[in-house]
Amino acid sequence: MKKIFAANWKLYKGPKETRDFFKEWNKVFSGNKSEVVFFPSAISLEAAALSIQQSNSKYELSFGVQNAYSLGQGAFTGENSAAVVKELGGKYVLVGHSERRQIFLENNQIVADKVAFSQATGLVPMLCVGETLEERDAKRTREVLRTQLVQGLQKADKTKTLVIAYEPVWAIGTGRVATPEQVRQTHQDVYDILTELGFAAPILYGGSVKPDNSSGLIAIDHVDGFLVGGASLDPASFKSICESHLK
Ligand code: PGA
């Protein structure tokens, strides 16, 4: 299975910084057989779309939105439309990131509607799941992930493409990466739950992925790529992560 390396830029990089990133990126990354996906902030989407279109690289480069509402248009002030992302040439919608769940109070029902609408619009949902430290310490990780997957995928179309990102909440932006054994066990659990539910999807790991830990993590079974925050903001550092499976 080809690897997927995704950059989650959160609320960083306006249009100018986005264009500057791609100028540098085109110099440093000559490509490989993996897919590289960018999630810029919504206001920088068009700049990313144009930069990607103009890049003459032969490798698979795509982009998506960090959040899209469960309807394509209407009176929903401040929301993003998956239909507009599609129009711009986008491929993915990040759904249920832990910052959306925790700060913007998105529950599994909201997540399920967004997964279903993204698919109906012709985009690929990248569904994020992950446990808090409290849940891990209480040995509830598998149960929490199962609930997030069962409920988050309840309206999903099994015949359409889907990507899962496992991101332990305690590892996001903290510099505290999960151990290889934790990643191995949890990715196996996510794989088993997806199989039981009738879904086949690549499973990415996310949470403090850096150039110096990425080669060890990518070698683990059922780790099909990464979702990277902080370390994707710099072209050289993200390039190194996108080549972790080749080292
Ligand atoms: P991080 O973020 O790599 O900065 O931990 C990952 C994410 O939030 O997707």
Residues whose N, C-alpha, C, O or C-beta is under 5 A from the ligand:
A	BS01	PGA	N8 A171 I172 G173 T174 G206 G207 S208 V209 L227 V228 G229 G230 A231
